[in-house]
Amino acid sequence: MLQTRQKQVRCFELSIARKEQYLNFIHKNAPLLQDYLLLFKAPPELEVLEVLAHYGLAYSVSARELKGKPSDQIVIYEAMEALESVETKSPQPILDRVQIFERHIRSGEEIDSLSSLIFLGNINHGAKIVSEQNISIYGRCEGIIICMGVCMVLKNVYSAHITFQGEILNDVMLARINENDKLKLITRNDDIIKIKDIA
């Protein structure tokens, strides 16, 4: 008997672009894209398909607009436009719960939570942190961070794989975070990501 299961997934909708732009985007962001569906508007070239297979990324090809409520968060990466679909993991989001980790997060460790997360230690290279709420990291950050909350607190970032509200932080933003040893509060106002010293 055929069994089907409906899932709500996050999706990056990619506009038509050159092969080199697709390859650059995929190579740079492959660790972050593991939890996303890549939707191409036109069939990608063989070399792009091989890279997608190499990283084990899920993708589809369709010129049709997806049904559902689109996000108002649009990421522009060269010729790529990304729209993030809304995902609801529970009927009532857990807004008042906070998890505190007083230890370092080891390489290979993954934490996926509906709660706000506070890390007093380091996030080691190869670790992955995902939260539907806020993330605060008071130690050194070398891992993959995906934060969907209203704010994020970072101090020392040595990772190019930081996503805040669907937008991958670029080199300029990372340099701003690392320009001194103060904690940084990261928020978003419309399409503008703001980074402010707080301590």
Contact map, one row per residue, 1 for C-alpha under 8 A:
1110000000000000000000000000000000000000000000000000000000000000000000000000000000000000000000000000000000000000000000000000000000000000000000000000000000000000000000000000000000000000000000000000000
1111000000000000000000000000000000000000000000000000000000000000000000000000000000000000000000000000000000000000000000000000000000000000000000000000000000000000000000000000000000000000000000000000000
1111100000000000000000000000000000000000000000000000000000000000000000000000000000000000000000000000000000000000000000000000000000000000000000000000000000000000000000000000000000000000000000000000000
0111110000000000000000000000000000000000000000000000000000000000000000000000000000000000000000000000000000000000000000000000000000000000000000000000000000000000000000000000000000000000000000000000000
0011111000000000000000000000000000000000000000000000000000000000000000000000000000000000000000000000000000000000000000000000000000000000000000000000000000000000000000000000000000000000000000000000000
0001111100000000000000000000000000000000000000000000000000000000000000000000000000000000000000000000000000000000000000000000000000000000000000000000000000000000000000000000000000000000000000000000000
0000111110000000000000000000000000000000000000000000000000000000000000000000000000000000000000000000000000000000000000000000000000000000000000000000000000000000000000000000000000000000000000000000000
0000011111000000000000000000000000000000000000000000000000000000000000000000000000000111000000000000000000000000000000000000000000000000000000000000000000000000000000000000000000000000000000000000000
0000001111100000000000000000000000011000000000000000000000000000000000000000000000001110000000000000000000000000000000000000000000000000000000000000000000000000000000000000000000000000000000000000000
0000000111110000000000000000000000111000000000000000000000000000000000000000000000011110000000000000000000000000000000000000000000000000000000000000000000000000000000000000000000000000000000000000000
0000000011111000000000000000000000011110000000000000000000000000000000000000000001111000000000000000000000000000000000000000000000000000000000000000000000000000000000000000000000000000000000000000000
0000000001111100000000000000000000011110000000000000000000000000000000000000000011110000000000000000000000000000000000000000000000000000000000000000000000000000000000000000000000000000000000000000000
0000000000111110000000000000000000000111100000000000000000000000000000000000000011110000000000000000000000000000000000000000000000000000000000000000000000000000000000000000000000000000000000000000000
0000000000011111000000000000000000000111100000000000000000000000000000000000000111000000000000000000000000000000000000000000000000000000000000000000000000000000000000000000000000000000000000000000000
0000000000001111100000000000000000000001100000000000000000000000000000000000001110000000000000000000000000000000000000000000000000000000000000000000000000000000000000000000000000000000000000000000000
0000000000000111110000000000000000000001110000000000000000000000000000000000001100000000000000000000000000000000000000000000000000000000000000000000000000000000000000000000000000000000000000000000000
0000000000000011111011000000000000000000000000000000000000000000000000000000001100000000000000000000000000000000000000000000000000000000000000000000000000000000000000000000000000000000000000000000000
0000000000000001111111000000000000000000000000000000000000000000000000000000000000000000000000000000000000000000000000000000000000000000000000000000000000000000000000000000000000000000000000000000000
0000000000000000111111100000000000000000000110110000000000000000000000000000000000000000000000000000000000000000000000000000000000000000000000000000000000000000000000000000000000000000000000000000000
0000000000000000011111110000000000000000000000000000000000000000000000000000000000000000000000000000000000000000000000000000000000000000000000000000000000000000000000000000000000000000000000000000000
0000000000000000111111111000000000000000000000000000000000000000000000000000011000000000000000000000000000000000000000000000000000000000000000000000000000000000000000000000000000000000000000000000000
0000000000000000111111111100000000000000000000010000000000000000000000000000000000000000000000000000000000000000000000000000000000000000000000000000000000000000000000000000000000000000000000000000000
0000000000000000001111111110000000000000000000010010000000000000000000000000000000000000000000000000000000000000000000000000000000000000000000000000000000000000000000000000000000000000000000000000000
0000000000000000000111111111000000000000000000000000000000000000000000000000000000000000000000000000000000000000000000000000000000000000000000000000000000000000000000000000000000000000000000000000000
0000000000000000000011111111100000000000000000000000000000000000000000000000100000000000000000000000000000000000000000000000000000000000000000000000000000000000000000000000000000000000000000000000000
0000000000000000000001111111110010000000000000000011000000000000000000000000000000000000000000000000000000000000000000000000000000000000000000000000000000000000000000000000000000000000000000000000000
0000000000000000000000111111110000000000000000000000000000000000000000000000000000000000000000000000000000000000000000000000000000000000000000000000000000000000000000000000000000000000000000000000000
0000000000000000000000011111110000000000000000000000000000000000000000000000000000000000000000000000000000000000000000000000000000000000000000000000000000000000000000000000000000000000000000000000000
0000000000000000000000001111111110000000000000000000000000000000000000000000000000000000000000000000000000000000000000000000000000000000000000000000000000000000100000000000000000000000000000000000000
0000000000000000000000000111111111000000000000000000001010000000000000000000000000000000000000000000000000000000000000000000000000000000000000000000000000000000000000000000000000000000000000000000000
0000000000000000000000000000111111000000000000000000000000000000000000000000000000000000000000000000000000000000000000000000000000000000000000010000000000000000100000000000000000000000000000000000000
0000000000000000000000000000111111100000000000000000000000000000000000000000000000000000000000000000000000000000000000000000000000000000000000010100000000000000111000000000000000000000000000000000000
0000000000000000000000000100111111111000000000000000000010000000000000000000000000000000000000000000000000000000000000000000000000000000000000000000000000000000000000000000000000000000000000000000000
0000000000000000000000000000011111110000000000000000000111000000000000000000000000000000000000000000000000000000000000000000000000000000000000000000000000000000000000000000000000000000000000000000000
0000000001000000000000000000000111111000000000000000000000000000000000000000000000000000000000000000000000000000000000000000000000000000000000000000000000000000000000000000000000000000000000000000000
0000000011110000000000000000000011111100000000000000000011000000000000000000000000000000000000000000000000000000000000000000000000000000000000000000000000000000000000000000000000000000000000000000000
0000000011110000000000000000000010111110000000000000000011110000000000000000000000000000000000000000000000000000000000000000000000000000000000000000000000000000000000000000000000000000000000000000000
0000000000111100000000000000000000011111000000000000000011110000000000000000000000000000000000000000000000000000000000000000000000000000000000000000000000000000000000000000000000000000000000000000000
0000000000111100000000000000000000001111100000000000000000111100000000000000000000000000000000000000000000000000000000000000000000000000000000000000000000000000000000000000000000000000000000000000000
0000000000001111000000000000000000000111111100000000000000111110000000000000000000000000000000000000000000000000000000000000000000000000000000000000000000000000000000000000000000000000000000000000000
0000000000001111000000000000000000000011111000000000000000001111000000000000000000000000000000000000000000000000000000000000000000000000000000000000000000000000000000000000000000000000000000000000000
0000000000000001000000000000000000000001111100000000000000001110000000000000000000000000000000000000000000000000000000000000000000000000000000000000000000000000000000000000000000000000000000000000000
0000000000000000000000000000000000000001111110000000000000001000000000000000000000000000000000000000000000000000000000000000000000000000000000000000000000000000000000000000000000000000000000000000000
0000000000000000001000000000000000000001011111011000000000000000000000000000000000000000000000000000000000000000000000000000000000000000000000000000000000000000000000000000000000000000000000000000000
0000000000000000001000000000000000000000001111111000000000000000000000000000000000000000000000000000000000000000000000000000000000000000000000000000000000000000000000000000000000000000000000000000000
0000000000000000000000000000000000000000000111111100000000000000000000000000000000000000000000000000000000000000000000000000000000000000000000000000000000000000000000000000000000000000000000000000000
0000000000000000001000000000000000000000000011111110000000000000000000000000000000000000000000000000000000000000000000000000000000000000000000000000000000000000000000000000000000000000000000000000000
0000000000000000001001100000000000000000000111111111000000000000000000000000000000000000000000000000000000000000000000000000000000000000000000000000000000000000000000000000000000000000000000000000000
0000000000000000000000000000000000000000000111111111100000000000000000000000000000000000000000000000000000000000000000000000000000000000000000000000000000000000000000000000000000000000000000000000000
0000000000000000000000000000000000000000000001111111110000000000000000000000000000000000000000000000000000000000000000000000000000000000000000000000000000000000000000000000000000000000000000000000000
0000000000000000000000100100000000000000000000111111111000000000000000000000000000000000000000000000000000000000000000000000000000000000000000000000000000000000000000000000000000000000000000000000000
0000000000000000000000000100000000000000000000011111111111100000000000000000000000000000000000000000000000000000000000000000000000000000000000000000000000000000000000000000000000000000000000000000000
0000000000000000000000000000000000000000000000001111111110000000000000000000000000000000000000000000000000000000000000000000000000000000000000000000000000000000000000000000000000000000000000000000000
0000000000000000000000000000000000000000000000000111111110000000000000000000000000000000000000000000000000000000000000000000000000000000000000000000000000000000000000000000000000000000000000000000000
0000000000000000000000000000010000000000000000000011111110000000000000000000000000000000000000000000000000000000000000000000000000000000000000000000000000000000000000000000000000000000000000000000000
0000000000000000000000000000000001000000000000000001111111000000000000000000000000000000000000000000000000000000000000000000000000000000000000000000000000000000000000000000000000000000000000000000000
0000000000000000000000000000010011011100000000000001111111100000000000000000000000000000000000000000000000000000000000000000000000000000000000000000000000000000000000000000000000000000000000000000000
0000000000000000000000000000000001011100000000000001000111110000000000000000000000000000000000000000000000000000000000000000000000000000000000000000000000000000000000000000000000000000000000000000000
0000000000000000000000000000000000001111000000000001000011111000000000000000000000000000000000000000000000000000000000000000000000000000000000000000000000000000000000000000000000000000000000000000000
0000000000000000000000000000000000001111000000000000000001111100000000000000000000000000000000000000000000000000000000000000000000000000000000000000000000000000000000000000000000000000000000000000000
0000000000000000000000000000000000000011111000000000000000111110000000000000000000000000000000000000000000000000000000000000000000000000000000000000000000000000000000000000000000000000000000000000000
0000000000000000000000000000000000000011110000000000000000011111100000000000000000000000000000000000000000000000000000000000000000000000000000000000000000000000000000000000000000000000000000000000000
0000000000000000000000000000000000000001110000000000000000001111100000000000000000000000000000000000000000000000000000000000000000000000000000000000000000000000000000000000000000000000000000000000000
0000000000000000000000000000000000000000100000000000000000000111110000000000000000000000000000000000000000000000000000000000000000000000000000000000000000000000000000000000000000000000000000000000000
0000000000000000000000000000000000000000000000000000000000000111111000000000000000000000000000000000000000000000000000000000000000000000000000000000000000000000000000000000000000000000000000000000000
0000000000000000000000000000000000000000000000000000000000000001111100000000000000000000000000000000000000000000000000000000000000000000000000000000000000000000000000000000000000000000000000000000000
0000000000000000000000000000000000000000000000000000000000000000111110000000000000000000000000000000000000000000000000000000000000000000000000000000000000000000000000000000000000000000000000000000000
0000000000000000000000000000000000000000000000000000000000000000011111000000000000001000000000000000000000000000000000000000000000000000000000000000000000000000000000000000000000000000000000000000000
0000000000000000000000000000000000000000000000000000000000000000001111100000000000001100000000000000000000000000000000000000000000000000000000000000000000000000000000000000000000000000000000000000000
0000000000000000000000000000000000000000000000000000000000000000000111110000000000111100000000000000000000000000000000000000000000000000000000000000000000000000000000000000000000000000000000000000000
0000000000000000000000000000000000000000000000000000000000000000000011111100000000111100000000000000000000000000000000000000000000000000000000000000000000000000000000000000000000000000000000000000000
0000000000000000000000000000000000000000000000000000000000000000000001111100000000110000000000000000000000000000000000000000000000000000000000000000000000000000000000000000000000000000000000000000000
0000000000000000000000000000000000000000000000000000000000000000000000111110000001110000000000000000000000000000000000000000000000000000000000000000000000000000000011100000000000000000000000100000000
0000000000000000000000000000000000000000000000000000000000000000000000111111000011110000000000000000000000000000000000000000000000000000000000000000000000000000000000100000000000000000000000100000000
0000000000000000000000000000000000000000000000000000000000000000000000001111100111100000000000000000000000000000000000000000000000000000000000000000000000000000000001110000000000000000000000000000000
0000000000000000000000000000000000000000000000000000000000000000000000000111111111000000000000000000000000000000000000000000000000000000000000000000000000000000000000000000000000000000000000000000000
0000000000000000000000001000000000000000000000000000000000000000000000000011111110000000000000000000000000000000000000000000000000000000000000000000000000000000000000000000000000000000000000000000000
0000000000000000000010000000000000000000000000000000000000000000000000000001111100000000000000000000000000000000000000000000000000000000000000000000000000000000000000000000000000000000000000000000000
0000000000000011100010000000000000000000000000000000000000000000000000000001111110000000000000000000000000000000000000000000000000000000000000000000000000000000000000000000000000000000000000000000000
0000000000000111100000000000000000000000000000000000000000000000000000000011111111000000000000000000000000000000000000000000000000000000000000000000000000000000000000000000000000000000000000000000000
0000000000011110000000000000000000000000000000000000000000000000000000000111101111100000000000000000000000000000000000000000000000000000000000000000000000000000000000000000000000000000000000000000000
0000000000111100000000000000000000000000000000000000000000000000000000001111000111110000000000000000000000000000000000000000000000000000000000000000000000000000000000000000000000000000000000000000000
0000000000111000000000000000000000000000000000000000000000000000000001111110000011111000000000000000000000000000000000000000000000000000000000000000000000000000000000000000000000000000000000000000000
0000000001111000000000000000000000000000000000000000000000000000000001111100000001111100000000000000000000000000000000000000000000000000000000000000000000000000000001000000000000000000000000000000000
0000000011100000000000000000000000000000000000000000000000000000000111100000000000111110000000000000000000000000000000000000000000000000000000000000000000000000000000000000000000000000000000000000000
0000000111000000000000000000000000000000000000000000000000000000000011100000000000011111000000000000000000000000000000000000000000000000000000000000000000000000000000000000000000000000000000000000000
0000000111000000000000000000000000000000000000000000000000000000000000000000000000001111100000000000000000000000000000000000000000000000000000000000000000000000000000000000000000000000000000000000000
0000000100000000000000000000000000000000000000000000000000000000000000000000000000000111111010000000000000000000000000000000000000000000000000000000000000000000000000000000000000000000000000000000000
0000000000000000000000000000000000000000000000000000000000000000000000000000000000000011111010000000000000000000010000000000000000000000000000000000000000000000000000000000000000000000000000000000000
0000000000000000000000000000000000000000000000000000000000000000000000000000000000000001111110000000000000000000000000000000000000000000000000000000000000000000000000000000000000000000000000000000000
0000000000000000000000000000000000000000000000000000000000000000000000000000000000000001111110000000000000000000000000000000000000000000000000000000000000000000000000000000000000000000000000000000000
0000000000000000000000000000000000000000000000000000000000000000000000000000000000000000011111000000000000000000000000000000000000000000000000000000000000000000000000000000000000000000000000000000000
0000000000000000000000000000000000000000000000000000000000000000000000000000000000000001111111100000000000000000010000000000000000000000000000000000000000000000000000000000000000000000000000000000000
0000000000000000000000000000000000000000000000000000000000000000000000000000000000000000000111111000000000000000011000000000000000000000000000000000000000000000000000000000000000000000000000000000000
0000000000000000000000000000000000000000000000000000000000000000000000000000000000000000000011111000000000000000001100000000000000001000000000000000000000000000000000000000000000000000000000000000000
0000000000000000000000000000000000000000000000000000000000000000000000000000000000000000000001111100000000000000001000000000000000000000000000000000000000000000000000000000000000000000000000000000000
0000000000000000000000000000000000000000000000000000000000000000000000000000000000000000000001111110000000000000001100000000000000000000000000000000000000000000000000000000000000000000000000000000000
0000000000000000000000000000000000000000000000000000000000000000000000000000000000000000000000011111000000000000001111000000000000000000000000000000000000000000000000000000000000000000000000000000000
0000000000000000000000000000000000000000000000000000000000000000000000000000000000000000000000001111100000000000001111000000000000000000000000000000000000000000000000000000000000000000000000000000000
0000000000000000000000000000000000000000000000000000000000000000000000000000000000000000000000000111110000000000000011110000000000000000000000000000000000000000000000000000000000000000000000000000000
0000000000000000000000000000000000000000000000000000000000000000000000000000000000000000000000000011111100000000000011111000000000000000000000000000000000000000000000000000000000000000000000000000000
0000000000000000000000000000000000000000000000000000000000000000000000000000000000000000000000000001111100000000000000111000000000000000000000000000000000000000000000000000000000000000000000000000000
0000000000000000000000000000000000000000000000000000000000000000000000000000000000000000000000000000111110000000000000111100000000000000000000000000000000000000000000000000000000000000000000000000000
0000000000000000000000000000000000000000000000000000000000000000000000000000000000000000000000000000111111000000000000111111000000000000000000000000000000000000000000000000000000000000000000000000000
0000000000000000000000000000000000000000000000000000000000000000000000000000000000000000000000000000001111101000000000001111001000000000000000000000000000000000000000000000000000000000000000000000000
0000000000000000000000000000000000000000000000000000000000000000000000000000000000000000000000000000000111111000000000000011111000000000000000000000000000000000000000000000000000000000000000000000000
0000000000000000000000000000000000000000000000000000000000000000000000000000000000000000000000000000000011111000000000000011111000000000000000100000000000000000000000000000000000000000000000000000000
0000000000000000000000000000000000000000000000000000000000000000000000000000000000000000000000000000000001111100000000000000011100000000000000000000000000000000000000000000000000000000000000000000000
0000000000000000000000000000000000000000000000000000000000000000000000000000000000000000000000000000000011111110000000000000011100000000000000000000000000000000000000000000000000000000000000000000000
0000000000000000000000000000000000000000000000000000000000000000000000000000000000000000000000000000000000011111000000000000001110000000000000000000000000000000000000000000000000000000000000000000000
0000000000000000000000000000000000000000000000000000000000000000000000000000000000000000000000000000000000001111100000000000000111000000000000000000000000000000000000000000000000000000000000000000000
0000000000000000000000000000000000000000000000000000000000000000000000000000000000000000000000000000000000000111110000000000000011100000000000000000000000000000000000000000000000000000000000000000000
0000000000000000000000000000000000000000000000000000000000000000000000000000000000000000000000000000000000000011111110000000000001110000000000000000000000000000000000000000000000000000000000000000000
0000000000000000000000000000000000000000000000000000000000000000000000000000000000000000100011000000000000000001111100000000000000111000000000000000000000000000000000000000000000000000000000000000000
0000000000000000000000000000000000000000000000000000000000000000000000000000000000000000000001111110000000000000111110000000000000111100000000000000000000000000000000000000000000000000000000000000000
0000000000000000000000000000000000000000000000000000000000000000000000000000000000000000000000101110000000000000111111000000000000111110000000000000100000000000000000000000000000000000000000000000000
0000000000000000000000000000000000000000000000000000000000000000000000000000000000000000000000000111100000000000101111100000000000101111000000000000000000000000000000000000000000000000000000000000000
0000000000000000000000000000000000000000000000000000000000000000000000000000000000000000000000000111100000000000000111110000000000000011110000000000000000000000000000000000000000000000000000000000000
0000000000000000000000000000000000000000000000000000000000000000000000000000000000000000000000000001111100000000000011111100000000000011111000000000000000000000000000000000000000000000000000000000000
0000000000000000000000000000000000000000000000000000000000000000000000000000000000000000000000000001111100000000000001111100000000000000111000000000000000000000000000000000000000000000000000000000000
0000000000000000000000000000000000000000000000000000000000000000000000000000000000000000000000000000111110000000000000111110000000000000111100000000000000000000000000000000000000000000000000000000000
0000000000000000000000000000000000000000000000000000000000000000000000000000000000000000000000000000001110000000000000111111000000000000111111000000000000000000000000000000000000000000000000000000000
0000000000000000000000000000000000000000000000000000000000000000000000000000000000000000000000000000000111100000000000001111101000000000101111100000000000000000000000000000000000000000000000000000000
0000000000000000000000000000000000000000000000000000000000000000000000000000000000000000000000000000000111100000000000000111111000000000000111100000000000000000000000000000000000000000000000000000000
0000000000000000000000000000000000000000000000000000000000000000000000000000000000000000000000000000000001100000000000000011111000000000000011110000000000000010000000000000000000000000000000000000000
0000000000000000000000000000000000000000000000000000000000000000000000000000000000000000000000000000000001111000000000000001111100000000000001110000000000000000000000000000000000000000000000000000000
0000000000000000000000000000000000000000000000000000000000000000000000000000000000000000000000000000000011111100000000000011111110000000000001110000000000000000000000000000000000000000000000000000000
0000000000000000000000000000000000000000000000000000000000000000000000000000000000000000000000000000000000011110000000000000011111000000000000111000000000000000000000000000000000000000000000000000000
0000000000000000000000000000000000000000000000000000000000000000000000000000000000000000000000000000000000000111000000000000001111100000000000111100000000000000000000000000000000000000000000000000000
0000000000000000000000000000000000000000000000000000000000000000000000000000000000000000000000000000000000000011100000000000000111110000000000001110000000000000000000000000000000000000000000000000000
0000000000000000000000000000000000000000000000000000000000000000000000000000000000000000000000000000000000000001111110000000000011111110000000000111100000000000000000000000000000000000000000000000000
0000000000000000000000000000000000000000000000000000000000000000000000000000000000000000000000000000000000000000111100000000000001111100000000000011100000000000000000000000000000000000000000000000000
0000000000000000000000000000000000000000000000000000000000000000000000000000000000000000000000100000000000000000011110000000000000111110000000000011110000000000000000000000000000000000000000000000000
0000000000000000000000000000000000000000000000000000000000000000000000000000000000000000000000000000000000000000001110000000000000111111000000000011111100000000000000000000000000000000000000000000000
0000000000000000000000000000000000000000000000000000000000000000000000000000000000000000000000000000000000000000000111100000000000101111100000000010101110000000000000000000000000000000000000000000000
0000000000000000000000000000000000000000000000000000000000000000000000000000000000000000000000000000000000000000000011100000000000000111110000000000000111000000000000000000000000000000000000000000000
0000000000000000000000000000000000000000000000000000000000000000000000000000000000000000000000000000000000000000000001111110000000000011111110000000000011100000000000000000000000000000000000000000000
0000000000000000000000000000000000000000000000000000000000000000000000000000000000000000000000000000000000000000000001111100000000000001111100000000000011100000000000000000000000000010000000000000000
0000000000000000000000000000000000000000000000000000000000000000000000000000000000000000000000000000000000000000000000111110000000000000111110000000000000110000000000000000000000000000000000000000000
0000000000000000000000000000000000000000000000000000000000000000000000000000000000000000000000000000000000000000000000001111000000000000111111000000000000111100000000000000000000000000000000000000000
0000000000000000000000000000000000000000000000000000000000000000000000000000000000000000000000000000000000000000000000000111100000000000101111100000000001111110000000000000000000000000000000000000000
0000000000000000000000000000000000000000000000000000000000000000000000000000000000000000000000000000000000000000000000000111111000000000000111110000000000001110000000000000000000000000000000000000000
0000000000000000000000000000000000000000000000000000000000000000000000000000000000000000000000000000000000100000000000000011111110000000000011111000000000000110100000000000000000000000000000000000000
0000000000000000000000000000001100000000000000000000000000000000000000000000000000000000000000000000000000000000000000000000111110000000000001111100000000000010110000000000000000000000000000000000000
0000000000000000000000000000000000000000000000000000000000000000000000000000000000000000000000000000000000000000000000000000000111000000000000111110000000000000111000000000000000000000000000000000000
0000000000000000000000000000000100000000000000000000000000000000000000000000000000000000000000000000000000000000000000000000000011100000000000011111000000000000011111000000000000000000000000000000000
0000000000000000000000000000000000000000000000000000000000000000000000000000000000000000000000000000000000000000000000000000000001111110000000001111100100000000001111000000000000000000000000000000000
0000000000000000000000000000000000000000000000000000000000000000000000000000000000000000000000000000000000000000000000000000000000111100000000000111110000000000000111000000000000000000000000000000000
0000000000000000000000000000000000000000000000000000000000000000000000000000000000000000000000000000000000000000000100000000000000111110000000000011111100000000000110000000000000000000000000000000000
0000000000000000000000000000000000000000000000000000000000000000000000000000000000000000000000000000000000000000000000000000000000001100000000000001111100000000000010000000000000000000001100000000000
0000000000000000000000000000000000000000000000000000000000000000000000000000000000000000000000000000000000000000000000000000000000000110000000000000111110000000000000000000000000000000111100000000000
0000000000000000000000000000000000000000000000000000000000000000000000000000000000000000000000000000000000000000000000000000000000000111000000000010111111000000000100000000000000000000111000000000000
0000000000000000000000000000000000000000000000000000000000000000000000000000000000000000000000000000000000000000000000000000000000000011110000000000001111100000000000000000000000000011110000000000000
0000000000000000000000000000000000000000000000000000000000000000000000000000000000000000000000000000000000000000000000000000000000000001110010000000000111111000000000000000000010000011110000000000000
0000000000000000000000000000000000000000000000000000000000000000000000000000000000000000000000000000000000000000000000000000000000000000111110000000000011111000000000000000000011001111000000000000000
0000000000000000000000000000000000000000000000000000000000000000000000000000000000000000000000000000000000000000000000000000000000000000001110000000000001111100000000000000000011001000000000000000000
0000000000000000000000000000000000000000000000000000000000000000000000000000000000000000000000000000000000000000000000000000000000000000000111000000000001111110000000000000010011000000000000000000000
0000000000000000000000000000000000000000000000000000000000000000000000000000000000000000000000000000000000000000000000000000000000000000000111100000000000011111000000000000000000000000000000000000000
0000000000000000000000000000000000000000000000000000000000000000000000000000000000000000000000000000000000000000000000000000100000000000000011110000000000001111110000000000000000000000000000000000000
0000000000000000000000000000000000000000000000000000000000000000000000000000000000000000000000000000000000000000000000000000000000000000000000000000000000000111110000001110010000000000000000000000000
0000000000000000000000000000101100000000000000000000000000000000000000000000000000000000000000000000000000000000000000000000000000000000000000111000000000000011111000011000000000000000000000000000000
0000000000000000000000000000000100000000000000000000000000000000000000000000000000000000000000000000000000000000000000000000000000000000000000011100000000000011111100011000000000000000000000000000000
0000000000000000000000000000000100000000000000000000000000000000000000000000000000000000000000000000000000000000000000000000000000000000000000001110000000000000111111111000000000000000000000000000000
0000000000000000000000000000000000000000000000000000000000000000000000000000000000000000000000000000000000000000000000000000000000000000000000000111100100000000011111111000000000000000000000000000000
0000000000000000000000000000000000000000000000000000000000000000000000001000000000000000000000000000000000000000000000000000000000000000000000000111110000000000001111100000000000000000000000000000000
0000000000000000000000000000000000000000000000000000000000000000000000001010000000010000000000000000000000000000000000000000000000000000000000000111000000000000001111110000000000000000000000000000000
0000000000000000000000000000000000000000000000000000000000000000000000001110000000000000000000000000000000000000000000000000000000000000000000000000000000000000001111111000000000000000000000000000000
0000000000000000000000000000000000000000000000000000000000000000000000000010000000000000000000000000000000000000000000000000000000000000000000000000000000000000111101111100000000000000000000000000000
0000000000000000000000000000000000000000000000000000000000000000000000000000000000000000000000000000000000000000000000000000000000000000000000000000000000000001111100111110110000000000000000000000000
0000000000000000000000000000000000000000000000000000000000000000000000000000000000000000000000000000000000000000000000000000000000000000000000000000000000000001000000011111110000000000000000000000000
0000000000000000000000000000000000000000000000000000000000000000000000000000000000000000000000000000000000000000000000000000000000000000000000000000000000000001000000001111111000000000000000000000000
0000000000000000000000000000000000000000000000000000000000000000000000000000000000000000000000000000000000000000000000000000000000000000000000000000000000000000000000000111111100000000000000000000000
0000000000000000000000000000000000000000000000000000000000000000000000000000000000000000000000000000000000000000000000000000000000000000000000000000000000000000000000001111111110000000000000000010000
0000000000000000000000000000000000000000000000000000000000000000000000000000000000000000000000000000000000000000000000000000000000000000000000000000000000001001000000001111111111000000000000000000000
0000000000000000000000000000000000000000000000000000000000000000000000000000000000000000000000000000000000000000000000000000000000000000000000000000000000000000000000000011111111100000000000000000000
0000000000000000000000000000000000000000000000000000000000000000000000000000000000000000000000000000000000000000000000000000000000000000000000000000000000000000000000000001111111100000000000000010000
0000000000000000000000000000000000000000000000000000000000000000000000000000000000000000000000000000000000000000000000000000000000000000000000000000000001111000000000000000111111110001000000000010000
0000000000000000000000000000000000000000000000000000000000000000000000000000000000000000000000000000000000000000000000000000000000000000000000000000000000111000000000000000011111111000000000000000000
0000000000000000000000000000000000000000000000000000000000000000000000000000000000000000000000000000000000000000000000000000000000000000000000000000000000000000000000000000001111111000000000000000000
0000000000000000000000000000000000000000000000000000000000000000000000000000000000000000000000000000000000000000000000000000000000000000000000000000000000000000000000000000000011111100000000000000000
0000000000000000000000000000000000000000000000000000000000000000000000000000000000000000000000000000000000000000000000000000000000000000000000000000000000110000000000000000000001111110000000000000000
0000000000000000000000000000000000000000000000000000000000000000000000000000000000000000000000000000000000000000000000000000000000000000000000000000000000100000000000000000000000011111000000000000111
0000000000000000000000000000000000000000000000000000000000000000000000000000000000000000000000000000000000000000000000000000000000000000010000000000000011100000000000000000000000001111100000000000111
0000000000000000000000000000000000000000000000000000000000000000000000000000000000000000000000000000000000000000000000000000000000000000000000000000000011100000000000000000000010000111110000000011111
0000000000000000000000000000000000000000000000000000000000000000000000000000000000000000000000000000000000000000000000000000000000000000000000000000001111000000000000000000000000000011111000000111110
0000000000000000000000000000000000000000000000000000000000000000000000000000000000000000000000000000000000000000000000000000000000000000000000000000001111000000000000000000000000000001111100001111000
0000000000000000000000000000000000000000000000000000000000000000000000000000000000000000000000000000000000000000000000000000000000000000000000000000011100000000000000000000000000000000111110001110000
0000000000000000000000000000000000000000000000000000000000000000000000000000000000000000000000000000000000000000000000000000000000000000000000000000011000000000000000000000000000000000011111111100000
0000000000000000000000000000000000000000000000000000000000000000000000000000000000000000000000000000000000000000000000000000000000000000000000000000000000000000000000000000000000000000001111111100000
0000000000000000000000000000000000000000000000000000000000000000000000000000000000000000000000000000000000000000000000000000000000000000000000000000000000000000000000000000000000000000000111110000000
0000000000000000000000000000000000000000000000000000000000000000000000001100000000000000000000000000000000000000000000000000000000000000000000000000000000000000000000000000000000000000000111111000000
0000000000000000000000000000000000000000000000000000000000000000000000000000000000000000000000000000000000000000000000000000000000000000000000000000000000000000000000000000000000000000000111111100000
0000000000000000000000000000000000000000000000000000000000000000000000000000000000000000000000000000000000000000000000000000000000000000000000000000000000000000000000000000000000000000011110111110000
0000000000000000000000000000000000000000000000000000000000000000000000000000000000000000000000000000000000000000000000000000000000000000000000000000000000000000000000000000000000000000111110011111000
0000000000000000000000000000000000000000000000000000000000000000000000000000000000000000000000000000000000000000000000000000000000000000000000000000000000000000000000000000100110000001111000001111100
0000000000000000000000000000000000000000000000000000000000000000000000000000000000000000000000000000000000000000000000000000000000000000000000000000000000000000000000000000000000000001110000000111110
0000000000000000000000000000000000000000000000000000000000000000000000000000000000000000000000000000000000000000000000000000000000000000000000000000000000000000000000000000000000000111100000000011111
0000000000000000000000000000000000000000000000000000000000000000000000000000000000000000000000000000000000000000000000000000000000000000000000000000000000000000000000000000000000000111100000000001111
0000000000000000000000000000000000000000000000000000000000000000000000000000000000000000000000000000000000000000000000000000000000000000000000000000000000000000000000000000000000000111000000000000111
